[in-house]
Amino acid sequence: MHDETSTAADPPGRTLRCPAPEPPIRDHLPLGEAPGAPDRIEVTGRWIERDGRPWFPVSGEIHYSRLPRERWNETLGHARAGGLDTVATYVFWSAHEPEPGRFRWDGNLDVRAFVELAARHGLDVVVRLGPWAHGEARHGGFPDWLVERGVPTRTDDPAYLELVRPFYAETIARLSGLTHADGGPIVAAQVDNELYDRPEHLATLRRTAEELGLRVPIWTATGWGGAQVPETLLPVYGAYTDGFWEEAETEWPAFAPIHFRYSAVRDDLSVGADLREALDGVHQDGADDAPAAPPPEETLPFATCELGGGMHVAYHRRPLVTPEDVAAMALAKIGSGSVWQGYYMYSGGTQRTGARGTEQESHATGYPNDVPALSYDFGAPIGEHGQIRPHHHLLRRQHLWLAEDGHRLAAMPARIGGGSADPGELRWAVRSDGHSGYLFATTYQPPKRPLDAQPGVRFTVELDDGPVTVPREAVDLPAGVSLVWPLRYPLTPDLELRSATAQLLTRVAGGENDSGEGDIVVLAASDEIPVEIVLGDGTAVDLPGPPGPDCLVRLPGVRLLVLDEVSANRLYRLDLAGRERLVLADAPVHAEDGALVAYPESARLAVAVLPAPEAFAVDGADLDQVRDDGPWRVWTLTAHGAGPIPLLAETRAKSGPAPEPRRGGPMDRLSAPEDYTAAEVVDVHVPAFDGSDRALLRVAWTGDTGRARIGDLFISDHFWHGRVWDVDLTPHRDALAEHAVRLELLPWRAETGVWVDPAVRSVADGVAVESVTLVRVGKIRLRSKEAPSWN
């Protein structure tokens, strides 16, 4: 350690005064629970409280009815391991009442079983009740029979409410005993979705649900699009980095840039704007820098429910949202003052198929967009078939931090230090309680409109008990980074981390044999930015080596573990063998009943644990080695039934000319082709994959649209947009013994006018299959030897 004093002058405009905020207003909203309620939830003017302290929820959308029931457990496990504490889910009316008065709650429609399983994983639940949901479902999730009756929907018309009431009653009966007041996981309910001009109807829906017995502490309605939300509902907001609902001529939507800046703006007038225009005839001009809604911000907490976890594709417009886009946008919302991070989608799924075929929105049902008939992958952190994407890891870094310090962060209002639309201006903000806080800075924006690097960066944050300058010596911020640095973070009751040019990730209690060295506080360094750690007395801490799993700094009563970027993206904090532990894993993992469950796509993997249990029993893999590596214990494994197998693709018929473009729908957009007679037909013979937990056919290709069939069964579709196409073969093991997978691929034709990302736009016309791979996913369970064996 050494003491440093900097004499460099602060750059102009990089000083921000952050005094202690006034207490939030309370008891002004018809939300929350009465004083004395167990684990009481209260909604203040700035944050949500739980059991007497601020609570920073992290929720993600997972649609139970769009996932095979046998995969619920895995998906919820990954969501919890990814740092979510809450899941949100639509209750699609069309799925549950396909015919008037005939309700279905069987199979993957068993909402009660889904909610109970979420609770087992330690997840709360937000039930999005509808009756109208959208979610790219046909008629917004309204049953066909309802639409055909012609009643005035989404209004207080008695004929409509008479039909809504039994649907609500059946749903609420299924959730009996599962609400927060009953000790269950349901903490919130949303009524309708994207209803912007009928606040009286939204209020009626809440009253109806309460009359039928649903009691939850938080009632919400989507607040974007300038929505008029009654005071009985909490408006929640969304933000997307791109939109399939834009026109094919739109290179980057006007609404997107603001979501990469720090801003008090909550509303996004663009989400749902195409439906307002197409279905209601209401046109809304641009959304960039739209007024915040509802003002003033001190009366309602800034809560989100639809931060884009990726982006769906339509036929006419196919965005390619990257993991870095998602992570940068999410962190920008935290820097802007969000106190509830909610993602749509967090897990992709598959559109349902009913008596009249697939149930996606389309031109045929009066919608402005044609979307895939089956795939609802959404480019989400967890894919349609359980694939774990890079942004699952990038977001987990943020969520670990919120789980550790979100109770303090929620009480810290945001102050914007700088960052207009000018790409040369430094974007930064601070959230602070007047004594401590976090400094945010970003040079990230998608490659369509990148930002400049920022040389010689240093900030001074003036707090009530003195300024904090970070870093002591100015650093260069490279282009394409998003940062959050702690200011006066309490390491122990007697030791303060004054500042660090590294992100706080999490902390765990020390192990049983650590000689009283205390908690382990984990920080993540950023590539190309030197790590500077300064304690409360001004002492600078020297690292024992470069950031990484063995970079452990010992201080009085606490240890700092400073990870590099790659290791930070492998880090989990999980409840294993009776306590919280840090895990570094080469494959996606989650915890279940105190055991570690891994899903590798390659045969070899390593899992490191800190503090280490004495021993693990292993199911689903061969144990190659156990070794101690610095503070970690490392298990090296060879998984059963895992690993890629390249396959031969046999072209049975070459593609003919692309079908002539068609247009349709209320906005006259390009329609998805229905005629596949000119498709290139490719047969793929798949070997048996016994011993694998799951098997995906991964097709790297270019073209327009594709369908996959086994025999006469239509199992998958894909609008090419630059990502590989994954087809889940797991349910079809028996059929594959008799049939090849038949791919029907229509050729790309640039002059059709379909929009794809500039990164992939140069593709040649026609069809090209680059590779076809059988991705075999294993399943490994590591459990303490004292725990019961797993079957």
C-alpha positions in Angstrom: 0.0 0.0 0.0 1.1 3.6 -0.5 -0.3 7.1 -0.2 -0.8 9.1 -3.3 -1.7 12.7 -3.8 -2.7 13.9 -7.3 -2.1 17.5 -8.4 -3.7 17.2 -11.8 -6.6 19.6 -12.4 -10.1 18.2 -13.0 -11.3 18.3 -16.6 -13.9 21.1 -17.1 -17.4 20.0 -16.4 -16.5 16.7 -14.7 -17.4 17.7 -11.2 -20.8 16.9 -9.8 -22.4 17.9 -6.5 -24.4 15.0 -4.9 -26.0 16.0 -1.6 -28.1 13.7 0.5 -31.6 13.4 -0.9 -34.8 14.3 1.0 -36.7 11.2 2.3 -39.2 9.8 -0.1 -42.9 10.5 0.2 -45.0 7.6 1.6 -48.5 6.5 2.0 -49.7 8.4 -1.1 -50.4 5.3 -3.3 -53.0 2.6 -3.0 -50.3 0.0 -3.3 -48.3 -2.1 -0.8 -49.2 -3.8 2.4 -50.4 -2.7 5.8 -47.9 -2.0 8.6 -47.1 -5.2 10.5 -47.5 -7.5 7.5 -44.9 -10.2 7.4 -42.1 -9.3 4.9 -44.0 -6.1 4.2 -43.8 -4.6 0.7 -44.3 -0.8 0.5 -44.1 1.5 -2.5 -42.6 4.9 -1.7 -42.2 7.8 -4.1 -38.7 6.7 -5.1 -38.3 3.0 -4.4 -39.9 -0.2 -3.2 -39.3 -1.4 0.3 -39.4 -5.0 1.6 -39.2 -5.8 5.3 -38.2 -2.3 6.1 -35.4 -1.7 3.7 -35.2 -0.7 0.0 -35.6 -3.6 -2.4 -34.2 -3.5 -6.0 -36.2 -6.2 -7.9 -34.6 -7.9 -11.0 -37.3 -9.6 -13.1 -37.4 -11.4 -16.4 -40.1 -12.5 -18.7 -40.5 -16.3 -19.0 -43.7 -17.6 -20.7 -44.6 -21.0 -19.1 -47.1 -21.7 -22.0 -44.3 -21.3 -24.6 -41.9 -23.7 -23.0 -42.1 -27.5 -22.7 -43.1 -28.2 -19.1 -40.1 -30.6 -18.7 -37.8 -27.6 -19.3 -39.3 -25.2 -16.7 -37.0 -26.4 -14.0 -33.8 -25.8 -16.0 -35.0 -22.4 -17.3 -36.0 -21.2 -13.8 -32.7 -22.5 -12.4 -30.7 -20.5 -15.0 -32.8 -17.4 -14.4 -32.0 -17.6 -10.6 -28.4 -18.3 -11.3 -28.4 -15.3 -13.7 -29.3 -13.0 -10.8 -33.0 -12.7 -11.2 -35.1 -12.6 -8.1 -38.5 -12.4 -9.9 -40.0 -13.8 -13.0 -42.9 -12.3 -15.0 -45.2 -14.3 -17.2 -48.2 -13.7 -19.4 -51.4 -15.6 -18.9 -52.6 -16.0 -22.5 -56.4 -16.1 -22.6 -56.4 -17.9 -26.0 -54.3 -20.8 -24.5 -56.5 -21.2 -21.4 -60.0 -20.8 -22.9 -59.8 -22.0 -26.5 -63.6 -22.5 -26.5 -66.1 -20.5 -24.5 -66.3 -21.9 -21.0 -63.8 -24.7 -21.6 -60.7 -23.9 -19.6 -57.4 -25.7 -19.8 -54.7 -25.8 -17.2 -53.0 -29.1 -18.1 -49.4 -29.8 -19.3 -47.4 -26.6 -19.9 -50.6 -24.5 -19.2 -50.4 -25.4 -15.4 -49.7 -21.9 -14.2 -50.0 -23.0 -10.6 -47.2 -25.6 -11.0 -45.0 -23.0 -12.7 -45.5 -20.5 -9.9 -44.8 -23.1 -7.3 -41.6 -24.2 -9.1 -40.4 -20.6 -9.3 -40.8 -20.3 -5.6 -38.8 -23.5 -5.1 -36.0 -21.7 -7.0 -36.3 -18.7 -4.7 -38.0 -16.5 -7.3 -40.9 -14.2 -6.8 -43.6 -13.9 -9.6 -45.3 -11.1 -11.5 -48.5 -12.4 -13.1 -49.4 -10.5 -16.3 -53.1 -11.2 -16.3 -54.2 -9.7 -19.6 -56.9 -10.0 -20.8 -55.0 -8.6 -23.8 -51.3 -9.4 -23.7 -49.9 -8.8 -27.2 -46.5 -10.7 -26.8 -46.6 -11.2 -30.6 -49.5 -13.6 -30.1 -52.5 -13.7 -32.5 -55.1 -11.2 -31.6 -52.9 -10.2 -28.6 -53.8 -13.4 -26.9 -57.6 -13.0 -27.3 -59.4 -16.2 -28.2 -60.6 -16.4 -31.7 -64.2 -16.8 -30.5 -64.0 -13.6 -28.6 -62.8 -11.7 -31.6 -65.5 -13.2 -33.7 -68.2 -12.0 -31.3 -67.4 -8.4 -32.2 -67.8 -7.0 -28.6 -66.0 -3.8 -27.9 -62.8 -5.2 -26.2 -60.4 -3.5 -23.8 -63.3 -1.2 -22.6 -65.7 -1.2 -19.7 -68.4 -2.4 -22.1 -70.6 -4.8 -20.0 -70.6 -7.5 -22.7 -66.8 -7.6 -22.6 -66.4 -7.5 -18.9 -68.9 -10.4 -18.6 -66.5 -12.5 -20.6 -63.4 -11.2 -18.8 -64.7 -12.0 -15.4 -64.8 -15.9 -15.7 -61.3 -15.9 -17.3 -60.0 -13.8 -14.4 -61.9 -16.0 -11.9 -60.4 -19.2 -13.2 -56.9 -17.8 -13.3 -57.2 -16.4 -9.7 -58.6 -19.7 -8.4 -55.5 -21.4 -9.8 -53.3 -19.0 -7.8 -55.1 -19.4 -4.5 -52.7 -19.4 -1.6 -49.7 -18.4 -3.7 -49.7 -14.6 -3.1 -47.2 -12.8 -1.0 -49.7 -12.3 1.8 -50.2 -16.0 2.0 -46.4 -16.6 2.2 -46.3 -17.3 -1.5 -44.2 -15.9 -4.4 -46.7 -13.7 -6.2 -45.7 -10.1 -5.4 -47.4 -8.2 -8.3 -50.0 -8.4 -11.1 -50.3 -6.5 -14.3 -53.6 -5.8 -16.0 -53.9 -5.5 -19.8 -50.8 -4.4 -21.7 -50.0 -1.2 -23.7 -53.4 0.3 -23.1 -52.7 4.0 -23.3 -56.0 5.9 -23.3 -58.5 4.1 -21.0 -57.3 4.6 -17.4 -60.9 3.9 -16.2 -60.8 0.4 -17.8 -57.4 -0.4 -16.2 -58.8 0.6 -12.8 -61.8 -1.6 -13.5 -59.6 -4.6 -14.2 -57.8 -4.2 -10.9 -61.1 -3.9 -9.0 -62.4 -7.0 -10.8 -59.4 -9.1 -9.9 -59.6 -8.0 -6.3 -63.3 -8.8 -6.1 -62.4 -12.3 -7.3 -60.0 -12.7 -4.5 -56.5 -11.6 -5.8 -54.6 -9.6 -3.3 -51.1 -8.5 -4.2 -49.0 -5.6 -2.9 -48.1 -4.2 -6.3 -50.5 -3.6 -9.2 -48.9 -2.4 -12.5 -49.7 -1.3 -16.0 -47.4 -0.5 -18.8 -46.6 3.2 -18.8 -45.0 3.7 -22.2 -46.5 5.4 -25.2 -47.7 8.4 -23.1 -50.1 6.0 -21.4 -52.8 7.3 -19.0 -52.4 5.1 -16.0 -54.8 5.5 -13.0 -53.3 6.1 -9.6 -54.3 2.6 -8.5 -51.6 1.1 -10.7 -47.8 1.6 -10.8 -46.6 2.5 -14.3 -43.7 0.4 -15.5 -41.5 1.2 -18.5 -39.6 -0.4 -21.3 -36.6 0.3 -23.5 -35.3 -1.5 -26.6 -32.1 -1.1 -28.6 -33.9 -1.7 -31.9 -37.3 -2.8 -33.0 -38.7 -5.2 -35.5 -41.8 -3.1 -35.6 -40.1 -0.2 -37.4 -40.2 0.2 -41.2 -37.8 -1.6 -43.4 -36.4 1.7 -44.5 -35.4 2.6 -40.9 -31.7 2.2 -40.4 -31.7 2.7 -36.7 -34.9 3.7 -34.8 -35.1 7.3 -33.5 -36.0 5.9 -30.1 -32.9 3.8 -29.6 -30.0 6.3 -29.0 -31.5 7.7 -25.8 -31.3 4.2 -24.2 -27.5 4.4 -24.3 -27.4 7.7 -22.4 -28.1 8.6 -18.8 -31.5 10.3 -18.8 -34.4 11.1 -16.6 -36.7 10.1 -19.5 -38.7 7.0 -18.6 -41.3 6.9 -21.4 -40.7 5.4 -24.9 -43.4 6.5 -27.3 -42.3 4.0 -29.9 -43.1 0.7 -28.2 -46.5 -0.4 -29.4 -46.7 2.7 -31.7 -47.2 0.5 -34.8 -50.2 -1.2 -33.2 -51.7 2.1 -32.0 -51.4 3.4 -35.6 -52.5 0.2 -37.3 -55.3 -0.9 -34.9 -56.5 2.5 -33.5 -55.4 5.0 -36.1 -53.4 7.0 -33.6 -50.1 8.3 -35.0 -47.3 9.3 -32.6 -44.3 11.3 -33.8 -40.7 10.4 -32.8 -39.8 9.2 -29.3 -36.3 10.5 -28.8 -36.1 12.7 -25.7 -39.9 12.3 -25.2 -41.1 13.8 -21.9 -40.9 11.7 -18.9 -44.1 10.1 -17.8 -45.6 10.5 -15.3 -44.1 13.7 -13.8 -42.9 14.5 -11.3 -40.5 11.5 -10.8 -40.4 11.9 -7.0 -44.0 10.6 -6.7 -43.4 7.2 -8.4 -40.4 4.9 -8.5 -38.7 4.3 -11.8 -39.6 0.7 -12.5 -39.1 -1.2 -15.7 -40.7 -4.4 -17.0 -39.5 -4.5 -20.7 -35.8 -3.8 -21.0 -35.1 -5.6 -24.3 -33.3 -8.8 -23.4 -32.8 -9.2 -27.2 -35.1 -8.5 -30.1 -37.6 -10.5 -32.1 -37.6 -10.4 -35.9 -40.4 -9.7 -38.4 -40.2 -10.7 -42.0 -39.7 -7.1 -43.2 -37.2 -6.0 -40.5 -34.8 -8.3 -38.7 -32.6 -6.6 -36.0 -29.4 -8.2 -34.8 -29.2 -7.0 -31.2 -25.9 -8.0 -29.6 -25.2 -9.1 -26.0 -23.1 -5.9 -25.6 -26.1 -3.8 -26.7 -28.3 -5.4 -24.0 -25.8 -5.1 -21.2 -24.9 -1.5 -22.0 -28.6 -0.4 -22.2 -29.3 -2.2 -18.9 -26.5 -0.5 -17.1 -27.5 2.9 -18.6 -30.9 2.5 -17.1 -29.4 1.8 -13.6 -27.3 4.9 -14.1 -30.4 6.8 -15.0 -32.2 5.9 -11.7 -34.0 2.6 -12.3 -35.0 0.9 -9.1 -36.5 -2.2 -10.8 -34.8 -4.0 -13.8 -37.3 -6.0 -15.8 -36.4 -7.8 -19.0 -38.5 -8.9 -22.0 -37.7 -11.6 -22.9 -35.3 -13.2 -20.5 -36.1 -16.7 -21.9 -37.3 -17.3 -25.5 -40.0 -19.8 -26.3 -42.1 -21.2 -29.1 -45.4 -19.9 -30.3 -48.3 -22.1 -29.5 -50.2 -24.1 -32.1 -54.0 -24.4 -31.7 -56.9 -25.8 -33.5 -56.5 -23.2 -36.3 -52.7 -23.5 -36.6 -49.9 -21.5 -35.2 -50.9 -18.5 -33.0 -48.3 -15.8 -33.9 -49.4 -12.4 -35.0 -49.5 -11.9 -38.7 -50.9 -9.9 -41.6 -53.6 -12.5 -41.8 -54.9 -11.5 -38.4 -54.8 -7.8 -39.0 -51.4 -7.0 -37.5 -48.7 -4.9 -39.2 -46.0 -7.5 -38.9 -45.4 -11.1 -40.0 -43.3 -12.9 -37.5 -42.1 -16.5 -37.5 -44.8 -19.1 -37.1 -43.0 -21.0 -34.3 -39.9 -19.4 -33.1 -40.1 -16.8 -30.4 -36.4 -17.0 -29.5 -36.2 -13.2 -29.2 -32.4 -13.4 -29.0 -32.9 -13.6 -25.3 -30.2 -14.4 -22.6 -31.8 -17.9 -22.5 -32.7 -19.0 -25.9 -35.8 -20.7 -27.2 -34.3 -24.2 -26.5 -32.4 -23.4 -23.3 -29.3 -22.0 -25.0 -27.3 -19.8 -22.7 -26.2 -16.7 -24.5 -23.3 -14.3 -23.7 -25.6 -11.6 -22.3 -26.8 -14.1 -19.6 -23.3 -13.7 -18.3 -22.9 -9.9 -18.9 -26.2 -9.2 -17.2 -25.3 -11.5 -14.3 -22.4 -9.3 -13.4 -24.9 -6.4 -12.9 -27.4 -8.6 -11.1 -24.8 -9.9 -8.6 -24.0 -6.4 -7.7 -27.7 -5.5 -7.3 -28.2 -8.5 -5.1 -25.3 -7.4 -2.9 -25.8 -3.6 -2.7 -29.2 -3.0 -4.4 -30.8 -2.1 -1.1 -28.4 0.9 -0.8 -28.5 1.8 -4.5 -32.3 1.9 -4.6 -32.2 4.8 -2.2 -29.7 6.7 -4.2 -31.2 9.1 -6.8 -29.4 9.6 -10.1 -27.7 12.8 -11.1 -26.6 13.3 -14.7 -23.0 14.5 -15.1 -23.0 14.7 -18.9 -23.9 13.1 -22.1 -26.0 14.6 -24.9 -26.6 13.1 -28.3 -23.1 14.4 -29.3 -20.9 11.3 -29.8 -17.9 13.2 -28.7 -19.3 14.2 -25.3 -18.5 12.1 -22.3 -21.6 10.4 -20.8 -21.5 10.0 -17.1 -23.8 10.0 -14.0 -23.7 9.4 -10.3 -26.1 7.7 -7.9 -25.5 8.7 -4.3 -27.0 9.1 -0.9 -24.8 12.0 -0.1 -22.1 10.0 1.6 -21.4 7.1 -0.8 -22.5 6.0 -4.2 -21.6 4.8 -7.7 -20.1 6.6 -10.7 -21.3 5.5 -14.2 -19.6 6.2 -17.5 -20.1 4.9 -21.0 -18.5 5.1 -24.4 -20.8 2.3 -25.8 -23.3 2.6 -28.6 -24.0 0.0 -31.3 -21.7 -0.1 -34.3 -24.4 1.6 -36.4 -23.5 4.8 -34.5 -20.4 4.3 -32.4 -19.1 6.7 -29.8 -15.7 8.1 -29.5 -13.0 7.1 -27.0 -12.5 9.5 -24.1 -8.9 10.4 -23.3 -7.7 11.8 -20.0 -10.8 11.1 -17.9 -11.2 11.9 -14.2 -14.2 12.8 -12.1 -14.8 14.6 -8.9 -18.0 13.8 -6.9 -18.7 16.3 -4.2 -20.5 14.5 -1.3 -21.7 16.0 1.9 -18.6 15.0 3.8 -16.1 15.9 1.2 -15.2 15.2 -2.5 -14.0 12.0 -4.0 -11.8 12.2 -7.1 -11.5 9.1 -9.3 -9.2 8.0 -10.6 -6.3 9.9 -9.0 -4.5 10.0 -12.3 -6.6 10.5 -15.4 -7.1 7.5 -17.6 -8.2 6.9 -21.2 -11.6 5.3 -21.7 -11.5 3.2 -24.8 -14.6 3.2 -27.1 -17.2 0.6 -26.4 -17.1 0.3 -22.6 -19.7 0.8 -19.9 -18.5 1.3 -16.3 -19.8 1.6 -12.8 -17.3 2.4 -10.0 -17.9 2.4 -6.3 -17.5 5.5 -4.1 -17.1 5.0 -0.4 -18.3 1.4 -0.3 -18.2 0.0 3.3 -15.9 -3.0 3.3 -16.1 -3.5 7.1 -17.5 -1.4 9.9 -14.0 0.1 10.2 -12.7 0.1 6.7 -14.0 1.9 3.6 -13.3 1.5 -0.1 -13.0 5.2 -1.0 -12.9 4.5 -4.8 -12.0 1.8 -7.3 -11.7 1.8 -11.1 -13.3 -1.6 -11.1 -16.9 -2.8 -10.8 -18.2 -4.2 -7.6 -19.6 -7.7 -8.3 -20.5 -9.4 -5.0 -19.3 -10.6 -1.7 -19.4 -13.8 0.3 -18.5 -14.7 3.9 -15.2 -16.4 4.4 -14.8 -20.1 4.8 -14.7 -22.1 7.9 -10.9 -22.3 7.9 -9.9 -18.8 6.7 -8.3 -17.8 10.1 -10.7 -14.9 10.5 -9.7 -13.1 7.3 -13.3 -12.0 6.8 -15.5 -11.6 3.8 -14.4 -11.9 0.2 -15.4 -8.8 -1.8 -15.2 -9.4 -5.6 -14.4 -6.6 -8.1 -14.1 -6.9 -11.9 -11.5 -5.0 -13.8 -12.1 -3.6 -17.3 -9.8 -4.4 -20.2 -7.4 -1.5 -21.0 -8.3 0.5 -17.8 -5.7 0.3 -14.9 -7.1 -0.9 -11.6 -6.8 1.8 -8.9 -8.1 0.9 -5.4 -8.1 3.6 -2.7 -9.1 3.1 0.9 -10.9 5.6 3.1 -7.8 7.1 4.5 -6.4 7.8 1.1 -4.1 4.8 1.0 -3.7 3.2 -2.5 -3.7 -0.6 -2.6 -1.2 -2.4 -4.8 -2.4 -5.5 -6.5 -0.3 -8.7 -6.0 -0.5 -9.4 -9.8 -2.7 -8.9 -12.8 -6.5 -9.2 -12.3 -7.6 -12.8 -12.3 -8.9 -15.6 -10.1 -5.7 -15.6 -7.9 -5.5 -11.7 -7.5 -6.5 -11.7 -3.9 -5.7 -8.6 -1.7 -5.7 -9.1 2.0 -6.9 -6.2 4.1 -7.8 -6.0 7.8 -11.0 -8.1 8.2 -11.7 -8.4 4.5 -10.2 -9.7 1.2 -10.6 -8.2 -2.2 -10.7 -10.6 -5.2 -10.0 -8.6 -8.4 -11.1 -10.6 -11.5 -10.3 -10.0 -15.1 -13.1 -9.6 -17.7 -13.1 -13.2 -18.8 -13.2 -14.6 -15.3 -15.9 -12.1 -14.3 -18.1 -13.4 -17.1 -17.7 -17.0 -15.7 -18.5 -16.0 -12.1 -21.6 -17.2 -10.2 -22.7 -16.9 -6.6 -24.8 -19.9 -5.7 -26.1 -21.7 -2.7 -24.1 -25.0 -2.6 -23.5 -27.5 0.1 -25.2 -25.5 2.8 -23.9 -22.0 2.1 -23.3 -19.2 -0.5 -20.2 -19.9 -2.6 -18.4 -18.3 -5.6 -18.3 -20.5 -8.7 -16.2 -20.1 -11.8 -17.6 -22.4 -14.5 -16.8 -23.2 -18.2 -20.4 -24.2 -18.8 -23.8 -22.8 -17.8 -24.6 -23.8 -14.2 -27.3 -23.3 -11.6 -28.0 -24.5 -8.1 -30.7 -27.0 -7.2 -31.3 -28.3 -3.6 -27.7 -27.4 -2.7 -26.2 -29.2 -5.7 -24.5 -27.6 -8.7 -26.0 -28.5 -12.1 -24.0 -27.9 -15.3 -25.1 -28.1 -18.9 -21.9 -28.3 -21.0 -21.9 -28.3 -24.9 -18.3 -29.6 -24.9 -16.9 -32.8 -23.3 -14.3 -31.2 -21.1 -15.0 -28.5 -18.5 -13.6 -27.2 -15.2 -15.6 -25.9 -12.2 -13.8 -23.9 -9.5 -15.5 -23.2 -6.1 -14.6 -20.7 -3.3 -14.9 -21.4 -0.3 -14.5 -25.0 -1.4 -16.6 -27.8 0.0 -14.6 -30.9 1.1 -15.8 -33.1 -1.7 -18.4 -33.4 -4.5 -20.1 -36.6 -5.8 -20.5 -36.4 -9.5 -23.3 -37.6 -11.7 -23.2 -37.3 -15.5 -19.4 -37.0 -15.9 -16.1 -38.6 -15.2 -14.1 -36.9 -12.6 -10.6 -36.3 -14.0 -8.9 -34.3 -11.4 -9.4 -32.2 -8.2 -6.8 -29.7 -7.3 -6.3 -26.5 -5.3 -5.5 -23.5 -7.3 -4.8 -20.5 -5.1 -7.9 -19.9 -3.0 -10.1 -22.1 -5.3 -10.7 -25.8 -5.5 -11.0 -26.9 -9.1 -12.9 -30.0 -10.5 -11.9 -31.1 -14.0 -14.6 -33.2 -15.7 -15.4 -35.1 -18.8 -19.1 -34.9 -19.5 -21.2 -37.8 -20.7 -23.1 -37.3 -24.0 -21.7 -33.8 -24.6 -19.9 -32.3 -27.5 -20.5 -31.1 -31.1 -20.7 -33.6 -34.1 -20.3 -32.1 -37.6 -23.0 -33.5 -39.9 -23.3 -33.9 -43.6 -26.0 -31.9 -45.4 -27.4 -33.6 -48.5 -29.0 -31.2 -50.9 -32.0 -33.0 -52.5 -33.2 -30.0 -54.6 -31.5 -26.7 -55.4 -33.5 -23.5 -54.8 -35.4 -21.9 -57.7 -36.0 -18.2 -58.0 -37.1 -16.4 -54.9 -40.9 -16.0 -54.6 -42.2 -12.6 -55.7 -42.5 -10.2 -52.8 -45.9 -9.8 -51.3 -47.2 -7.0 -49.0 -50.0 -7.0 -46.5 -51.4 -6.0 -43.2 -52.7 -2.6 -42.2 -49.3 -0.9 -42.9 -48.6 -2.6 -46.2 -45.3 -4.2 -45.1 -43.5 -7.1 -46.7 -45.3 -10.4 -46.0 -43.6 -13.7 -45.2 -43.6 -16.1 -48.1 -46.0 -19.0 -47.9 -45.0 -20.8 -51.1 -41.9 -23.1 -50.6 -42.0 -24.8 -53.9 -38.8 -23.0 -54.9 -37.0 -23.8 -51.7 -33.7 -25.6 -51.5 -34.3 -28.9 -49.8 -31.5 -30.2 -47.6 -31.7 -33.6 -45.8 -29.7 -34.0 -42.6 -29.3 -37.5 -41.2 -28.9 -37.3 -37.4 -27.1 -40.0 -35.4 -28.5 -41.2 -32.1 -27.7 -39.0 -29.2 -28.5 -41.3 -26.3 -26.8 -40.1 -23.1 -27.3 -36.4 -23.9 -29.7 -34.3 -22.0 -30.6 -32.2 -25.0 -29.6 -32.1 -28.7 -29.8 -29.2 -31.0 -29.3 -29.1 -34.8 -27.3 -25.9 -35.4 -27.4 -24.6 -38.9 -25.1 -21.8 -40.0 -26.6 -20.6 -43.3 -27.6 -17.6 -45.3 -30.9 -17.2 -47.2 -34.3 -15.7 -46.6 -36.6 -18.0 -44.5 -36.3 -21.6 -43.6 -38.5 -24.4 -42.2 -37.5 -27.7 -40.6 -39.5 -30.9 -40.8 -39.2 -34.4 -39.6 -41.5 -36.5 -41.8 -44.7 -34.5 -42.1 -44.1 -32.7 -38.7 -43.3 -29.0 -38.9 -40.9 -28.5 -36.0 -39.1 -25.1 -36.5 -38.8 -22.0 -38.6 -36.3 -19.2 -39.0 -36.1 -15.8 -40.6 -32.4 -15.5 -41.4 -30.9 -12.4 -39.8 -27.3 -13.3 -39.1 -27.6 -15.7 -36.2 -27.3 -19.5 -36.4 -30.6 -21.4 -36.5 -31.0 -23.9 -33.6 -33.6 -26.7 -33.9 -34.4 -28.7 -30.8 -34.3 -32.4 -31.7 -34.7 -33.7 -28.2 -38.5 -34.4 -28.4 -38.0 -36.3 -31.7 -35.4 -39.0 -30.8 -37.6 -41.8 -32.0 -38.7 -40.2 -35.2 -35.1 -39.5 -36.2 -34.4 -43.2 -36.3 -36.7 -43.3 -39.4 -36.5 -39.8 -40.9 -33.9 -37.3 -41.7 -34.4 -33.6 -40.8 -35.6 -31.9 -43.9 -34.6 -28.2 -44.2 -36.6 -26.1 -46.7 -34.7 -22.9 -47.4 -35.8 -20.0 -49.5 -33.2 -17.9 -51.2 -32.1 -14.4 -50.2 -32.8 -11.7 -52.7 -31.5 -8.2 -51.7 -33.9 -6.4 -54.0 -36.9 -7.6 -52.0 -36.1 -4.9 -49.5 -35.9 -6.9 -46.3 -33.9 -5.0 -43.6 -31.0 -6.9 -42.0 -28.1 -5.5 -39.9 -25.3 -3.8 -41.8 -22.9 -6.4 -40.2 -24.5 -9.1 -42.4 -26.0 -7.2 -45.2 -23.4 -8.0 -47.8 -24.6 -11.6 -48.1 -24.9 -12.9 -51.7 -28.3 -13.7 -53.1 -29.4 -17.3 -53.0 -28.9 -20.0 -50.3 -25.7 -21.1 -48.7 -25.4 -23.7 -46.0 -22.0 -23.2 -44.3 -22.3 -25.9 -41.7 -24.7 -28.2 -39.8 -23.7 -29.4 -36.4 -25.3 -31.7 -33.8 -24.8 -29.9 -30.5 -25.1 -32.4 -27.7 -25.7 -30.9 -24.3 -24.8 -32.9 -21.3 -26.1 -32.6 -17.7 -23.8 -32.9 -14.7 -24.7 -32.8 -11.1 -22.1 -32.0 -8.4 -23.4 -32.6 -4.9 -21.9 -32.8 -1.5 -21.3 -36.5 -0.5 -23.7 -36.1 2.4 -26.6 -35.1 0.2 -29.0 -37.7 -1.2 -28.1 -39.0 -4.7 -30.0 -37.6 -7.6 -32.0 -39.6 -10.1 
